[in-house]
Amino acid sequence: MKIGVLALQGAFIEHIQCLEKLGVNGIEIRQSTDLDGLDGLILPGGESTVQGKLLHDLKMFDKIKQLISEGLPVLGTCAGLILLGANVINADSQNQNPHLGTLPVTVQRNAYGRQLGSFVHTGDVGAIETFPMEFIRAPYIKDVSNDVEILSRVDSKIVGVRYKNQIGLAFHPEMTDDLRIHKAFINLIKAS
Ligand code: GLN
C-alpha cells in the first residue's frame, strides 16, 4: 500500500512516522509525478494559505482535486481540512482559489483565535472513543451538507467529518502516540 503525504510545508514527517509504525510506506509528495499510483493521500496541518499557493505554483492543484473527486481516499488534518473545504471563512483573500473544495462543508479558519488556539481535548471520533485531540490554531466546521457524516464535536462545534472517501479533522492525530485514526484511514483504503 502506498500512502502519500503532501510534503510541501507543515507537519508531514509526523504523519509518515505514524504510518511507518503501522507498517505502511508513507511517501513524501513534493511534485505532481509523486501523485501517481497512490492508494491514499494525507494533507497535513501547517499553513493552508502557503500550502494552497504552493499547490498552484507546483502545478499539483488540479491533479490532486481530480484524484480526490475520482475517489482517492484522503485524510486532511487542520490546514489539510481547510484545503479540502468547499467554503472557507477567514480565507486569505490575497490568494486566488486556494481551496480544493472537494469536501462539502464550511470551515472557519483560525476559529479559536490566533494565540489562544492550542489545546487538547479528549473525545470520541466516530467509533474511536476517547481520542486525545490536539488543536493548534485550529479551524472548526461551521456547516455541513446533509450527506456529510459528523465524526466529532467539541463544545457543540464540529471538528471531524467524513464524506465518502474524504475525512477532515480540525485537530492533529499525528501529534499523539495514539495511532487509531491512522489505522482507521488505512482500513478505509483497504475497504475502498
Ligand atoms: N491556522 C492554520 C491555517 O489556517 C491551520 C493550523 C494548523 O494546521 N495547525 O492554515
Boltz pocket constraint, residues with backbone or C-beta under 6 A from the ligand:
constraints:
  - pocket:
      binder: B
      contacts: [[A, 44], [A, 45], [A, 46], [A, 47], [A, 48], [A, 49], [A, 77], [A, 78], [A, 79], [A, 80], [A, 82], [A, 109], [A, 110], [A, 136], [A, 137], [A, 138], [A, 139]]
      max_distance: 6.0
